[in-house]
Amino acid sequence: MTRVSARVPMRPVPGGATSAARVGASSLGFTLLEVLVALAVVAIALLAAMRAAGGVSDNAQRYRQTVLAEQCAQNFLVDQRLSKTFLAVGQSTSACTQANVPFTVAVDVMPTPNPNFRRVQVNVLDVSGWSAWQVVTIIGNL
């Protein structure tokens, strides 16, 4: 049996290398363009991850402010209930500090159809004036 092998002639390319040598060299690695595209994709993914992490951090800070403001409002209402004094109709403000964070508690007391009850709206503001917590309740003269 004789073996016949077909030989493909190699074409010269600029720089003196043959086309077969060039095909073998390019299959060993990535081109510069492929590497740059991959780096761009990774950079976009990292930017998206950093933005998401920043959003989580902002939400955690806002949640902390809200919890502290709620404590201020609840402390005011519990203090009023324990003092057993009937709130006068009108508006008032007071300072409250929770975990070294200052708040302003704005209280609006309004009458109800029943003279033995008052509608009390407590609005807790942070130092920038943002309403961090608001609660409305009825307090009775018991």
ABEGO torsion letter per residue (X at the ends): XBBBBBBBBBBBBBGGBBAAAAAAAAAABBBAAAAAAAAAAAAAAAAAAAAAAAAAAAAAAAAAAAAAAAAAAAAAAAAAAAAGBBBBBEBBBBBBBBGGBBBBBBBBBBBBABAABBBBBBBBBBAAGBBABBBBBBBBBX
